[in-house]
Amino acid sequence: MAQTISPNNLYERTSVKKHIHKASDICILFLMCSLLVYHFLTLKNHGFAWFLALLCESWFTFLWVLVVSTRWNPVKFITYPERLPQRAEEFLPRVDMFVTTADPVLEPPMVTMNTVLSLISVDYPADKLACYVSDDGCSSLTYYSLVETLKFAKIWVPFCKKYNIQVRAPFRYFTTVVPLSTPNSLEFQQDWRIIKVIWENKENISDGLPHLIYVSREKRPNYPHHYKAGAMNVLTRVSGLMTNAPLMLNVDCDMYANDPQIVRHALCFLLSSESFAFVQSPQMFYDELKDDPFGTSFLVLIEYMGRGVAGLQGPFYEGTGCFHRRKVIYGLCPQHLTNQSKILTPVSDNLSDVELVKLFGKSREFKKSAGEALKGKKSGPRNVCNLVKAACEVADCGYEYGTAWGSQIGWQYGSTTEDILTSLMIHSRGWKSAYCTPHTPPFLGCSPSTGPSSMTQQKRWATGLLEILVTKKNPIVSTVTGHLQLRQCLAYLWILLWGLRSIPELCYMLLPAYCLVSNSNFLPKFDEPPIYGYLALVIIYCLYTILRYLQIGLSVLSWWNKLRMSRIVTISSWLFGVLSVVLKILGFSETVFEVTQKDQSSGDDVGDDAGRFDGSPVFVPATTVLLIELSAIVLVLFRGGGVFRLQGGEILCSSTVVIFLWPFVKGLFGKGKYGIPWPTICKSAVLAMCFVHSCK
């Protein structure tokens, strides 16, 4: 039931009733538990393969429990930004907006500049906005692009606000919006043509614009710079000196503001309740390929898992499209928990000067601004130009030494997925978060458009998530010692265990081939009743997940591509993520933040021209599994006899694995970028021969 709304309420929380989905979840869980019991009771009559299957299926059942717990109570938030004008504009809080970029080649400046233009033209008082661009690549190209962007913004922003333009990233506006479908006046047509010519020729014209500040922090080889988390902490300190807005929005350089009302949507939560630490918008993309061939779409994840987590303590921070309270990033706990949460953070709103220096650093100006932010005081007008020297001090690579930055305050260090770690720390202090999903997607970005770039992104995620799991900041510890709710803990475990899934899933994919080669079983025979339990589980799961895709308007082919790519990603990118963390724990290497290629091409432009393979070792595991399965099937065909009656389940499973890996089958015979490189095939062939030989 929806909550009762009074005219002053700015948002509504509605429970999403999905009885069919809940019944299906329980049915699948019952079948999984029943098959586990069967495997356990018959364990003494079978060999190694049966035991390994029991271990793998136990893990899959545990993961399903986490999934069911996470999405059991989905909710939907509806915001009413039109009610905000009832509050005087001068009382609206100021917002500092952060845009981060790291590589001018992988993240072209034109992508970043469109994001900047979309942010500084949102429907919000310009004097209450400031946009900070962090250039971790220290690129002169990015800097001068920003200079030219500011010149163009002086005509672009007034144009957008005058005609209430909804798409405010120029590259999207001039490629997707037909001018005749917008305000059809002679004045508009003249303005539109002038601005389009300026945009296409990148000319200049010279107010009412937000502050636009370029930041390129100092780096030195002997000082760890902590990748994006380090950049975000520098932006936090620099903005704390210059504008010190109580709210901070951070977006990746490719995530432009698609809804000009997004700031007001977020304020519906942040002004209604002090319990919300941050407001997260879902990651969505404007350039997704038809039927999602690389499985990069988050639409189903957003609809079911995202809304499920929103019904608990709140959604995870996803690293982009998120509004934060500055005082929360500074480590403050909710007011009613301040005295109980000393174990989590020593930050409070009445710190002494000595405590402020110990936590936030030696800058006198920043110490003052941090104290004001923690107490909720409104800072007076500041002359930004006079604070450049102080800003350079807090951006110094050695400024954080001996402070609490990255451990107790700011974006958290220790993981390449700094967003989830920071989110976990915030929820552990007792804060809640909100999921902002207005009808118009708030932010749109560009998704990985090739197989290799998708694999790189997935490897980085798996590595960072597993790094969190092996630290003292993991959700189990946070539940015991902090204020992380139990089901929120289970939700965090679900995502942190992504990488570890690779080991049991790889074992389970190899089990059919092992059994075929060694003439053993891990499944019941076709004439044994328990086989129907497996068939029912597969059929119900497939129909159930297909229904989810169809309900949100996606195709069955999208479902299949996601299912297929999930298997490929798990045994390749996620497996390498696990290996990276193991090497880090053993002290052999450090994990590295790998930037994903960004561009502004549309889905129609990419198509099958996207390179599917390269020389990366990440393609070796899947190629090896494919060769093993093909070898096992060939051996069975030569063996003949009544093999199908005795090992029918194993044969079907082995064939299914080959179908999942069909892109690699085509890659064995493909040429150029469509073919698997010969070094990869040779390595995989050696590994496959060793496996088959050991099975015999």
BELMO-V665300 format. One line per field, one symbol per residue. ss: DSSP state (a for helix, b for strand, c for the rest). phi: phi as a letter, one per 20 degrees, with the letter a starting at -180 (. if undefined). psi: psi as a letter, one per 40 degrees, with the letter a starting at -180 (. if undefined). A space follows every 10 residues. Layout:
ss: ???
phi: ???
psi: ???
This chain:
ss: cccccccccc bbbbbcccaa aaaaaaaaaa aaaaaaaaaa acaaaccaaa aaaaaaaaaa aaaaaaaaaa ccccbbbbbc aaaaaaccaa acccbbbbbb bcccccbcaa aaaaaaaaaa cccccaaabb bbbbbcccca aaaaaaaaaa aaaaaaaaaa aaccccccca aaaaaaccaa accccaaaaa aaaaaaaaaa accccccccc bbbbbccccc ccccccaaaa aaaaaaaaaa aaccccbbbb bbcccbbccc caaaaaaaaa cccccbbbbb bccbbccccc ccccccccaa aaaaaaaaaa cccccccccc cbbbbaaaac ccccaaaccc cccccccccc ccaaaaaaaa cccaaaaaaa aaaaaccccc cccaaaaaaa aaaacccccc ccccbcccbc cccccccaaa aaaaaaaacc cbbbbbcccc ccbbbccccc aaaaaaaaaa aaaaaaaaac ccccaaaaaa accccaaaaa aaaaaacccc aaaaaaaaaa aaaaaaaacc ccccccccca aaaaaaaaaa aaaaaaaaaa accccaaaaa aaaaaaaaaa acaaaaaaaa aaaaaacccc cccccccbcc ccaaaaaaac ccccccaaaa aaaaaaaaaa aaaaaaaaac ccaaaaaaaa aaaaaaaaaa caaaaaaaac caaacccaaa aaaaaaaaaa aaaaac
phi: .fffdegefd bcdcfeecff ffffgfffff ffffffffff fdffecdfff ffffffffff ffffffffff dfcfccdddc ffefgfeggf efffceddcd bcbfefcggf fffffgffff dffagffddb dddedfelef ffffffffff ffffdffgff ffdlfeedeg fefedddegf edgedfffff ffffffffff dlecbd.ndf fcceccffcc gedfdllfff ffffffffff feclffdcdc cffddefedf effffffgef eebffeebcd dfeccecffg mlfdmefdgf fffdffffff edepfffdnb mcedefffff nfeggfdgfe dgfebeebec ffffffffed oeffffgfff ffffemfeff gcegffdfff ffffeffeff fndefnddcm feeobfdfff ffgfffffeo fdccdecfge gfcccdegdc ggffffffff ffffffgffe dfefffffff dcdffgffff fffgefegff gffffffffe ggfgfffelc cccfffedgg ffffffffff ffffffgfff fdneefffff ffffffffff ecffffffff ffffffnebd fcfdfefcbd fefffelfff fecbefffef gfffffffff fffffffffm mefffecfff fffffffffg eggfffffdf cmfedfgggf ffffffffff ffffff
psi: iiihhidehe ihhhhhhgdd dddddddddd dddddddddd dedeeiaddd dddddddddd dddddddddd edgiihhhig deededhhde ehiihhhhhh ieheddghdd ddddddddde eigihdeeih hhhhgeefhd dddddddddd dddedddddd ddefhdhehd dddeedhhde eahgiddddd dddddddddd efaii.cfii hhhhhhihii dehhefbddd dddddddddd dddfieihhh iieegihdhe eddddddddd edheehdihh iihiiefhih egdefeiedd dddddddddd ebeiiiheei fhhihdddde eiiideedde edddhehief iiddddddde iehddddddd ddddeeihii iihddeeddd dddeeidede heaeheddia hiieiegddd ddddddddee iiiihhgidh hdihahihei dddddddddd ddddddddde ieeidddddd eafhiddddd ddddddeddd ddddddddde dddddddefa ieiiidehde dddddddddd dddddddddd deeiiddddd dddddddddd ecdddddddd dddddeedii ihhhhihiif iidddcaeeh hdiaeieeed dddddddddd ddddddddda afddddfddd dddddddddd fdddddddei ibeeihiddd dddddddddd ddddd.
